[in-house]
């Protein structure tokens, strides 16, 4: 499942970015927590549990919203990183949800 791998790789990226030293302490914690949760849910999703997309999608909404909270994001690069990664997480998380199967009634 491609969505699981995309979420996993970007989750690892979000875990690494706080250690690059560009973000504030508050933003570093948000990035680290969201990255860990998304990476874990992504790699379990890759093992045929697409319901984990809910976890990644919901947590990613927080990452996206946190980009607009004053004092959390420390610069334009960090802001763009959180907004874009948050949007990709939201889209890939929620599109990984299992599709409802429609069954047509069988007639005898």
C-alpha distances in whole Angstrom, upper triangle without the diagonal:
4,6,6,7,9,10,11,13,15,16,17,19,20,22,23,25,28,29,30,33,32,32,34,34,33,30,29,29,26,24,24,23,21,19,19,18,15,14,15,13,10,10,11,8,6,8,8,10,9,13,12,12,15,16,15,16,19,20,19,22,24,23,24,27,28,29,31,33,36,37,33,32,35,34,33,30,29,29,27,24,24,24,21,19,20,19,16,15,16,14,11,12,13,11,8,11,12,14,17,18,22,24,27,30,31,35,37
4,5,5,6,9,10,11,12,14,16,17,18,20,21,23,26,27,27,30,30,29,32,32,31,28,27,27,25,22,23,22,19,18,18,18,14,13,15,14,10,11,13,10,8,11,11,13,11,14,14,12,16,17,14,15,19,19,18,20,23,22,22,25,27,26,29,31,34,35,31,30,32,31,29,27,26,26,24,21,21,21,18,16,17,16,13,13,14,12,9,11,13,11,9,12,14,15,19,20,24,26,29,32,34,37,40
4,5,5,6,8,10,11,12,14,15,16,18,20,21,24,25,26,29,28,27,29,29,28,25,25,24,22,20,20,20,16,15,16,15,11,11,13,11,8,10,11,8,8,12,11,11,9,12,11,9,12,13,11,12,15,16,14,17,19,18,19,22,23,23,26,28,31,32,28,27,29,29,27,25,24,23,21,19,19,18,16,13,14,13,10,9,11,9,5,7,9,8,6,10,12,14,18,20,23,26,29,32,34,37,40
4,6,5,6,9,10,10,12,14,15,16,18,20,22,24,25,28,27,26,29,28,27,24,23,23,21,18,18,18,15,13,14,13,9,9,10,8,5,6,8,6,5,9,9,9,8,11,9,8,12,12,10,12,15,15,14,17,19,18,19,22,23,24,27,28,31,32,28,27,29,29,28,26,24,24,22,20,19,20,17,14,15,15,12,10,12,12,8,8,11,10,8,11,13,15,19,21,24,27,30,33,35,39,41
4,5,5,6,8,10,11,12,14,15,17,18,21,22,23,26,26,25,28,28,27,24,23,23,21,18,18,18,16,13,14,14,11,9,11,10,7,7,10,9,7,10,12,13,12,15,13,12,15,15,12,15,18,17,16,19,21,19,20,24,24,24,27,29,32,32,28,27,29,28,27,24,23,24,22,19,19,20,17,14,16,16,12,11,14,13,10,11,14,13,11,14,16,19,22,24,27,30,33,36,38,42,44
4,5,5,6,8,10,11,12,14,16,16,19,21,21,24,23,23,26,26,25,22,21,21,19,16,17,17,14,12,14,14,10,9,12,12,8,10,13,11,10,14,15,15,13,16,13,12,15,15,11,13,16,15,13,17,19,16,17,21,21,21,24,26,29,29,26,24,26,25,24,21,20,20,18,15,16,16,13,11,12,12,9,8,11,11,8,9,13,12,11,14,17,19,23,25,28,31,34,37,39,43,45
4,6,5,6,9,10,10,12,14,15,18,19,20,23,22,21,24,24,22,19,19,18,16,14,14,14,11,9,11,10,6,6,9,8,5,8,11,9,10,13,14,13,12,13,11,9,12,11,8,10,13,12,10,14,15,14,15,18,19,19,22,24,27,27,23,22,24,24,23,20,19,19,18,15,14,15,13,9,10,11,8,6,9,10,7,7,11,11,10,13,16,19,22,24,28,31,34,37,39,43,45
4,6,5,6,9,10,11,12,14,17,18,19,22,22,21,24,23,23,20,18,18,17,14,13,14,11,9,9,10,7,4,7,8,5,6,9,9,9,12,14,14,13,15,12,11,14,13,10,13,15,14,13,17,18,16,17,21,21,21,24,26,28,28,24,23,25,25,24,22,20,21,19,16,16,17,15,12,13,15,12,10,13,14,11,11,14,15,13,16,18,21,24,27,30,33,36,39,41,45,47
4,5,5,6,9,10,11,12,15,16,17,20,20,20,23,23,22,19,18,18,17,14,14,15,13,9,11,12,9,7,11,12,9,9,13,13,12,15,17,17,16,18,15,15,17,16,13,15,18,16,14,18,19,16,18,21,21,21,24,26,28,27,24,22,24,23,22,19,18,19,18,14,15,16,14,11,13,15,12,11,14,15,12,13,17,17,15,18,21,24,27,29,33,35,39,42,44,47,50
4,5,5,6,9,10,10,13,15,15,18,17,17,20,20,19,16,15,16,14,11,12,13,10,7,10,11,8,8,11,12,10,11,15,14,14,17,19,18,17,18,15,14,16,15,11,13,15,13,11,15,16,13,14,18,17,17,20,22,24,24,20,19,20,20,19,16,15,16,14,11,11,13,11,7,10,11,9,8,12,13,11,12,15,16,15,18,21,24,27,30,33,36,39,42,44,48,50
4,5,5,6,9,10,12,14,15,18,18,17,19,18,18,15,13,13,12,9,9,9,7,4,6,8,5,4,8,9,8,10,13,13,13,16,18,17,16,17,14,13,15,13,9,12,14,11,10,14,14,12,14,17,16,17,20,21,24,23,19,18,20,20,20,18,15,16,16,12,12,14,13,9,10,13,11,9,12,14,12,12,15,17,15,18,21,24,27,30,33,36,39,42,44,48,50
4,5,5,6,9,11,12,13,16,17,16,19,18,18,16,13,14,13,10,9,11,10,6,7,10,8,6,9,12,10,11,14,15,15,17,20,19,19,20,17,16,18,16,13,16,18,15,14,18,17,15,17,20,19,19,23,23,25,24,21,19,21,21,21,18,16,18,17,13,13,16,15,11,13,16,14,12,16,17,15,15,19,20,18,21,24,27,30,32,36,39,42,45,47,51,53
4,5,5,6,9,10,11,14,14,14,17,17,17,14,12,14,13,9,9,12,11,7,10,12,11,9,13,15,13,14,17,18,17,20,23,22,21,22,19,18,20,18,14,17,18,15,14,17,17,14,16,19,17,17,20,22,23,22,19,17,18,18,18,14,13,15,14,10,11,14,12,9,12,14,13,12,16,17,15,16,20,20,20,23,26,28,32,34,37,40,44,47,49,52,55
4,5,5,7,10,11,13,12,12,14,14,14,11,9,10,9,5,6,9,7,5,8,10,9,9,12,14,13,15,18,18,18,21,23,22,21,21,18,17,18,16,13,15,16,13,11,14,13,10,13,16,14,14,17,18,20,19,15,14,16,16,16,13,11,13,13,9,9,12,12,8,10,13,12,11,14,16,15,15,19,20,20,22,25,28,31,34,37,40,44,46,49,52,55
4,6,7,8,10,12,13,12,14,13,14,12,9,9,10,6,5,8,8,5,6,10,10,9,11,14,14,15,17,18,19,21,24,22,22,22,19,18,20,17,14,17,17,14,14,17,15,13,16,18,16,16,20,20,22,20,17,16,17,18,19,16,13,16,16,12,12,15,15,12,13,17,16,14,17,19,18,17,21,23,22,24,27,30,33,36,39,42,45,48,50,54,56
4,6,6,7,10,11,11,14,14,15,13,10,11,12,9,8,11,12,9,10,13,13,12,15,17,16,17,20,21,21,24,26,25,25,26,22,21,23,20,17,20,21,17,16,20,18,15,18,20,18,18,21,22,23,21,18,16,17,17,18,15,13,16,16,12,13,16,16,13,15,18,17,16,19,21,20,20,24,25,24,27,30,33,36,38,42,45,48,51,53,57,59
4,5,5,8,8,8,11,12,13,10,8,10,11,7,8,12,12,9,12,15,14,14,17,19,18,19,22,23,23,26,28,27,26,27,23,22,23,21,18,20,21,17,16,18,17,14,16,18,16,15,18,19,20,18,15,13,13,13,14,11,9,12,13,9,10,14,14,12,14,17,16,16,19,21,20,20,24,25,25,27,31,33,36,39,42,46,49,52,54,58,60
4,5,6,7,6,8,8,10,8,5,8,9,7,7,10,11,10,12,15,15,15,18,20,20,21,24,25,25,28,30,29,28,28,24,24,24,21,19,21,21,17,16,19,17,14,16,18,15,14,18,18,18,16,13,12,12,13,15,12,10,13,14,11,11,15,16,14,15,19,19,18,20,23,22,22,25,27,27,29,32,35,38,41,44,47,51,53,56,59,62
4,5,8,9,11,10,13,11,8,10,13,10,9,13,14,13,14,17,18,17,19,22,22,22,25,26,26,29,31,30,30,30,27,26,27,24,22,24,24,20,20,22,20,17,20,22,19,18,22,21,21,19,16,15,14,15,17,15,12,16,17,14,15,19,19,17,19,22,21,20,23,26,25,25,28,30,29,31,35,38,41,43,47,50,53,56,58,62,64
4,6,8,11,12,14,12,10,13,14,12,12,16,16,14,16,20,19,19,21,24,23,24,27,28,28,31,33,32,31,32,28,28,29,26,23,25,26,22,21,23,21,18,20,22,19,18,21,21,21,19,16,14,13,13,15,12,11,15,15,13,14,18,18,16,19,22,21,21,24,26,25,26,29,30,30,33,36,38,42,44,48,51,54,57,59,63,65
4,6,8,9,12,11,9,12,14,12,13,16,17,16,18,21,21,21,24,26,26,27,29,30,31,33,36,34,34,34,30,29,30,27,25,26,26,23,22,24,21,18,20,21,18,17,20,20,19,16,14,12,11,12,14,12,10,14,16,14,15,18,19,18,20,23,23,23,25,28,27,28,31,32,32,34,38,40,44,46,50,53,56,59,61,65,68
4,7,10,12,10,9,13,14,12,13,17,17,16,19,21,21,21,24,26,26,27,30,30,31,34,36,34,33,33,30,29,29,27,24,25,25,22,20,22,20,16,18,19,16,14,17,17,16,14,12,10,8,8,10,8,7,11,12,11,12,15,16,16,18,20,21,21,24,26,26,26,29,31,31,34,37,39,42,45,48,52,55,58,60,64,67
4,7,8,6,6,9,10,9,11,14,15,14,17,19,19,20,23,24,24,26,29,29,30,33,34,33,32,31,28,27,27,24,22,23,22,19,18,19,17,14,15,16,13,12,14,14,13,11,9,7,6,7,10,9,6,9,12,10,11,14,16,15,16,19,20,20,22,24,25,25,27,29,30,32,35,38,41,44,47,50,53,56,58,62,65
4,6,5,6,9,10,10,12,14,15,16,18,20,21,22,24,26,26,28,30,31,32,34,36,34,33,32,29,28,28,25,23,24,23,19,19,19,17,14,16,16,12,12,14,13,12,8,7,6,5,9,12,12,9,11,14,13,13,16,18,17,17,21,22,21,23,26,27,26,29,31,31,33,37,39,42,45,48,51,54,57,60,63,66
4,5,5,6,9,10,10,12,14,15,16,18,20,21,23,24,25,27,29,30,31,33,35,33,32,31,28,27,27,24,22,23,22,19,19,20,16,15,17,17,13,14,16,14,13,10,8,9,9,12,16,15,12,14,17,16,14,17,20,19,18,22,23,22,24,27,27,26,29,31,31,33,36,39,41,45,48,51,54,57,59,63,66
4,5,5,6,9,10,11,12,14,16,17,18,20,21,23,24,26,27,28,30,32,34,31,30,29,26,25,24,21,20,21,19,16,16,17,13,12,14,14,10,11,13,11,11,8,6,8,9,13,15,15,12,13,16,15,13,16,18,17,16,20,21,20,21,25,25,24,26,29,29,30,34,36,39,42,45,48,51,54,57,60,63
4,5,5,6,8,10,10,12,14,15,16,18,20,21,22,24,26,26,28,30,32,29,28,27,24,23,23,20,18,19,18,14,14,15,12,9,12,12,8,9,11,10,11,9,5,6,8,10,13,12,8,9,12,11,9,12,15,14,13,17,18,17,18,22,22,21,24,26,27,28,32,34,37,40,43,46,49,52,55,58,61
4,5,5,6,9,10,10,12,14,15,16,18,20,20,22,24,25,26,29,31,29,28,27,24,23,23,20,18,19,19,15,15,16,14,11,14,15,11,12,15,14,15,12,9,9,10,12,15,13,10,12,14,12,11,14,16,14,14,18,19,17,19,22,22,22,24,27,27,28,32,35,37,40,43,47,50,53,55,59,62
4,5,5,6,8,10,11,12,14,15,17,18,19,21,23,24,25,27,29,27,26,25,22,22,21,18,17,18,17,13,14,15,12,11,14,14,11,13,16,14,15,13,10,11,13,15,18,17,13,14,17,14,12,16,18,15,15,19,19,17,19,22,22,21,24,26,26,27,31,33,36,39,42,45,49,51,54,57,60
4,6,5,6,8,10,11,12,14,15,16,18,20,21,22,24,26,27,25,24,23,19,19,18,15,14,15,14,10,10,12,9,7,10,11,8,10,13,12,14,13,9,10,13,15,16,15,12,12,14,12,10,12,15,13,11,15,16,14,16,19,19,18,20,23,23,24,28,30,33,36,39,42,45,48,51,54,57
4,6,5,6,8,10,10,12,14,15,16,18,20,20,22,24,26,24,23,22,19,18,18,15,13,14,14,11,10,12,10,7,11,12,10,10,14,14,16,15,11,10,13,14,15,13,10,11,13,10,8,11,13,10,10,14,14,12,15,18,17,17,19,22,22,23,27,29,32,35,38,42,45,48,50,54,56
4,6,5,6,9,10,10,12,14,15,16,18,19,21,23,25,23,23,22,18,18,19,15,13,16,15,12,12,15,13,10,14,15,13,14,18,17,19,17,14,14,15,17,18,17,13,15,16,13,11,15,16,13,13,17,16,14,17,20,19,18,21,23,22,24,27,30,33,36,39,42,46,48,51,54,57
4,5,5,6,8,10,11,12,14,16,17,18,20,22,23,21,21,20,16,16,16,12,11,14,13,9,10,13,11,10,13,14,12,15,18,17,19,18,14,15,17,19,21,19,16,16,18,15,13,15,17,14,13,16,17,14,15,19,18,16,19,22,21,22,25,28,31,34,37,40,43,46,48,52,54
4,6,5,6,8,10,10,12,14,15,16,18,20,21,19,18,17,14,13,13,10,8,10,10,6,7,10,8,7,10,12,11,13,16,16,19,18,14,15,17,19,19,18,14,15,16,13,10,13,14,10,9,13,13,10,12,15,14,13,15,18,18,19,22,25,28,31,34,37,40,43,45,49,52
4,6,5,6,8,10,10,12,14,15,16,18,20,19,18,18,14,14,15,12,9,12,13,9,9,13,12,10,13,15,14,15,18,19,21,20,16,16,18,19,20,17,14,15,16,12,11,13,14,10,10,13,13,10,13,15,14,13,16,18,17,19,22,25,28,31,35,38,41,44,46,50,52
4,6,5,6,8,10,11,12,14,15,17,19,17,17,17,13,14,15,11,10,13,14,10,11,15,14,12,16,18,16,18,21,21,24,23,19,19,21,22,23,21,18,19,19,16,14,17,17,14,14,17,16,13,15,18,16,14,18,20,18,20,22,26,29,31,35,38,41,44,46,49,52
4,6,5,6,8,10,11,12,14,16,17,15,15,14,10,11,11,8,7,10,10,8,9,13,12,12,15,17,16,18,21,21,24,23,19,20,22,24,24,22,19,20,20,17,15,17,17,14,13,16,15,11,13,16,14,12,15,17,16,17,20,23,25,28,32,34,38,40,43,46,49
4,6,5,6,8,10,10,12,14,15,13,13,13,9,9,10,7,5,8,10,8,8,12,12,11,13,16,16,17,20,21,24,24,20,20,22,23,23,21,18,19,18,15,13,15,15,11,10,13,11,8,10,13,11,9,12,14,13,14,17,21,23,26,30,32,36,39,41,44,47
4,6,5,6,9,10,10,13,15,14,13,14,11,11,13,10,8,12,14,11,11,15,15,14,17,19,19,20,23,24,26,26,22,22,24,24,24,22,19,20,20,17,15,17,16,13,13,15,13,10,13,15,12,11,15,16,14,16,19,22,25,27,31,34,37,40,42,46,48
4,5,5,6,8,10,11,13,12,13,13,9,11,13,10,9,13,14,12,13,17,17,16,19,21,21,22,25,26,29,28,24,24,27,28,28,25,23,23,23,20,18,20,20,16,16,18,16,13,15,17,14,12,16,17,15,16,18,22,24,27,30,33,36,39,41,44,47
4,6,5,6,9,10,11,9,9,9,5,7,9,7,6,10,11,10,12,15,16,15,18,20,20,22,25,26,29,28,25,25,27,28,28,26,23,24,23,20,18,20,19,16,15,17,15,11,13,15,12,9,12,14,11,12,15,18,21,23,27,29,33,35,37,41,43
4,5,5,6,9,10,9,9,10,7,7,10,9,7,11,13,12,12,16,17,16,18,21,21,22,25,26,29,29,26,25,28,28,27,25,23,23,22,19,18,19,18,14,14,15,13,10,12,13,10,8,12,12,10,12,14,17,20,23,26,29,32,35,37,41,43
4,5,5,7,9,9,10,12,9,11,14,12,11,14,16,15,16,19,20,19,21,24,24,25,28,29,32,32,28,28,30,30,30,27,25,26,25,22,21,22,21,17,18,19,16,14,16,17,13,12,15,16,12,14,16,19,22,24,28,30,34,36,38,42,44
4,5,5,7,6,8,10,7,10,12,11,11,14,16,16,17,20,21,20,23,25,25,27,30,31,34,33,30,30,32,33,32,30,28,28,27,24,23,24,23,20,19,21,18,15,17,18,14,12,15,16,12,13,14,18,20,22,26,28,32,34,35,39,41
4,5,6,4,5,7,6,7,10,10,10,12,15,15,16,18,20,20,21,24,25,26,29,30,33,33,30,29,32,32,32,29,27,27,26,24,22,23,21,18,18,18,16,13,14,15,11,10,12,12,8,10,11,14,17,19,23,25,29,31,33,36,39
4,5,7,8,11,9,10,14,14,13,15,18,18,18,21,23,22,23,26,27,28,31,32,35,35,32,31,33,33,33,30,28,29,27,24,23,24,22,19,19,20,17,15,16,16,12,12,14,14,10,12,13,16,19,20,24,26,30,32,34,37,39
4,6,8,11,10,12,15,15,15,18,20,20,21,23,25,25,26,29,30,31,34,35,38,38,34,34,36,37,36,33,31,32,31,28,27,27,26,22,23,23,20,18,19,19,16,15,17,16,12,13,13,17,19,20,24,26,29,31,33,36,38
4,6,9,9,11,14,15,15,17,19,20,21,23,25,25,26,29,30,31,34,35,39,39,35,35,38,38,37,35,33,33,31,29,27,28,26,23,23,23,20,18,19,18,15,14,15,14,10,11,10,13,15,16,20,22,25,28,29,33,34
4,5,6,8,11,11,12,14,16,17,18,20,22,23,24,26,28,29,32,33,36,36,33,33,36,36,35,33,31,31,30,27,26,26,25,22,21,21,19,16,17,17,14,12,13,13,9,9,9,12,14,16,20,22,25,28,29,33,35
4,5,6,8,10,11,12,14,15,16,18,20,21,22,24,26,27,29,31,34,35,31,31,34,34,33,31,29,29,28,25,24,24,22,20,19,18,16,14,14,13,11,9,9,9,6,5,6,9,12,14,18,20,24,27,28,32,34
4,5,6,8,10,10,12,14,15,17,19,20,21,23,24,26,28,29,33,34,30,30,33,34,33,32,29,29,28,26,23,23,23,20,18,18,17,14,14,14,12,9,9,10,7,5,7,10,12,15,18,21,24,26,29,32,35
4,5,5,7,9,10,11,12,15,16,17,19,21,22,23,26,27,30,31,27,27,30,31,31,29,26,26,25,23,21,21,21,18,16,17,15,12,12,13,11,8,9,11,8,8,10,13,16,18,22,24,28,30,32,36,38
4,5,5,6,8,10,10,12,15,15,16,18,20,21,23,25,28,29,26,26,29,29,28,27,24,24,23,21,18,18,18,15,13,13,12,9,9,9,8,4,5,7,6,6,9,12,15,18,21,24,27,30,32,36,39
4,6,5,6,8,10,11,13,14,15,17,19,20,22,23,27,28,25,25,28,29,28,27,25,24,23,21,19,18,18,16,14,14,14,10,9,11,10,6,6,9,8,7,10,13,15,18,21,24,28,30,33,36,39
4,5,5,6,8,10,11,13,14,16,17,19,21,22,25,26,22,23,26,27,27,26,23,22,22,20,17,18,18,15,13,14,14,10,10,12,11,8,9,12,11,10,13,16,18,22,25,28,31,33,36,39,42
4,6,5,6,9,10,10,12,14,15,17,19,20,24,24,21,21,24,25,24,23,20,19,19,17,14,15,15,12,10,11,10,7,7,10,8,5,8,11,10,11,14,17,19,23,26,29,32,35,37,41,44
4,6,5,6,9,10,10,12,14,16,18,19,23,24,21,20,24,24,23,22,20,19,18,17,14,13,13,11,9,9,9,6,4,7,8,5,6,9,9,10,14,16,18,22,24,28,31,33,36,40,43
4,5,5,7,9,10,11,13,15,17,17,21,22,19,20,23,24,24,23,20,19,19,18,14,14,15,13,10,11,12,9,7,11,11,8,9,12,13,12,16,18,20,23,26,29,32,35,38,41,44
4,5,5,7,9,10,11,13,15,16,19,20,16,17,20,22,22,21,18,17,17,16,12,13,14,12,9,11,12,9,8,12,12,10,11,15,15,15,18,21,23,26,29,33,36,38,41,44,47
4,5,5,6,9,10,11,13,15,18,19,16,15,19,19,19,18,15,14,14,12,9,9,10,8,5,7,9,6,6,9,10,8,10,13,14,15,19,21,23,27,29,33,36,39,41,45,48
4,5,5,6,8,10,12,13,17,18,15,15,19,20,19,19,16,14,15,14,10,10,11,10,7,8,10,8,7,10,12,10,11,14,15,16,20,21,23,27,29,33,36,38,41,45,48
4,5,5,6,9,10,11,14,15,12,13,17,18,18,18,15,13,15,14,10,10,13,12,8,11,13,11,10,14,15,13,14,18,18,19,22,25,27,30,33,36,39,42,44,48,51
4,6,5,7,9,10,13,14,11,11,14,15,15,15,11,10,11,10,6,7,10,8,6,9,11,9,10,13,14,13,15,18,19,20,23,25,28,31,34,37,40,43,46,49,52
4,6,6,8,10,13,15,12,11,15,15,14,14,12,9,10,10,6,5,8,8,5,7,10,9,9,12,14,13,14,17,19,20,24,25,27,31,33,37,40,42,45,49,52
4,5,6,7,11,13,10,11,15,15,15,16,13,11,12,13,9,8,12,12,9,10,14,13,12,15,17,16,17,20,21,22,26,27,29,33,35,38,41,44,47,50,53
4,5,5,8,10,7,8,11,13,13,14,11,9,12,12,8,9,12,12,10,12,15,14,14,17,19,18,19,22,23,24,28,30,32,35,38,41,44,47,50,53,56
4,6,8,9,7,6,10,10,10,11,8,6,8,9,6,6,10,11,9,11,14,14,14,17,19,19,20,22,24,25,29,31,33,36,39,42,45,48,51,54,57
4,6,9,8,8,11,12,11,13,11,8,11,12,10,9,13,14,12,13,17,17,16,19,21,21,22,24,26,27,31,32,34,38,40,43,46,49,52,55,58
4,6,6,7,11,12,13,15,13,10,13,15,12,12,16,16,14,16,19,19,18,21,24,23,24,27,28,29,32,34,36,40,42,45,48,51,54,57,60
4,6,7,9,11,12,15,13,11,14,16,14,14,18,19,17,19,22,22,22,25,27,26,27,30,31,32,36,38,40,43,46,49,52,54,57,61,64
4,6,7,10,12,14,12,11,15,16,14,15,19,19,18,21,23,23,23,26,28,27,29,31,33,34,37,39,41,45,47,51,54,56,59,63,66
4,6,9,12,13,10,9,13,13,11,13,16,16,15,18,20,19,20,23,25,24,26,28,29,30,34,36,38,42,45,48,51,54,56,60,63
4,6,8,9,6,6,10,10,9,10,14,14,14,16,18,18,19,22,23,23,25,27,29,30,34,36,38,42,44,48,51,53,56,60,63
4,7,9,7,7,11,11,11,13,16,16,17,19,21,21,22,25,26,26,28,31,32,33,37,39,42,45,48,51,54,57,60,63,66
4,6,5,6,9,10,11,12,14,15,16,18,20,21,22,24,26,26,28,30,31,33,37,39,42,45,47,51,54,57,59,63,66
4,5,5,6,8,10,10,12,14,15,16,18,20,21,22,24,25,27,28,30,32,36,37,40,43,46,49,52,55,58,61,64
4,5,5,6,9,10,11,12,14,15,16,18,20,21,22,23,26,27,28,30,34,36,39,42,44,48,51,54,56,60,63
4,6,5,6,9,10,10,12,14,15,16,18,20,21,21,24,25,26,29,32,34,37,40,43,46,49,52,55,58,62
4,5,5,6,9,10,10,12,14,15,16,18,20,21,22,24,26,27,31,33,36,39,41,45,48,51,53,57,60
4,5,5,6,8,10,10,12,14,15,16,18,19,21,22,24,26,30,31,34,37,40,43,46,49,52,55,58
4,6,5,6,8,10,11,12,14,15,16,17,20,21,22,24,28,30,33,36,39,42,45,48,51,54,57
4,6,5,6,8,10,10,12,14,15,16,18,20,21,23,26,28,31,34,37,40,43,46,49,52,55
4,6,5,6,9,10,10,12,14,15,16,18,20,22,25,27,30,33,35,39,42,45,47,51,54
4,5,5,6,9,10,11,12,14,16,16,18,21,24,25,28,31,34,37,40,43,46,49,52
4,5,5,6,8,10,10,12,14,15,16,19,22,24,27,30,33,36,39,42,45,48,51
4,5,5,6,9,10,10,12,14,15,17,21,23,25,29,31,35,38,41,43,47,50
4,5,5,6,9,10,11,12,14,16,20,21,24,27,29,33,35,39,41,45,48
4,5,5,6,8,10,11,12,15,18,19,23,26,28,32,34,38,40,44,47
4,6,5,6,8,10,10,13,16,18,21,24,27,31,34,37,39,43,46
4,6,5,6,8,10,11,15,17,19,23,25,29,32,35,37,41,44
4,6,6,6,8,10,14,15,18,21,23,27,29,33,35,39,42
4,6,5,6,9,12,14,17,20,23,26,29,32,35,38,41
4,6,5,7,11,13,16,19,22,25,29,31,34,37,40
4,5,6,9,11,13,17,19,23,26,29,31,35,38
4,5,8,9,12,15,18,21,24,27,30,33,36
4,6,8,12,14,18,21,24,27,29,33,36
4,6,9,12,15,18,22,24,27,30,33
4,6,9,12,15,19,21,23,27,30
4,6,9,12,16,19,21,24,27
4,6,10,13,15,18,22,25
4,6,10,13,15,18,21
4,6,10,12,16,19
4,6,9,12,15
4,6,9,13
4,6,10
4,7
4
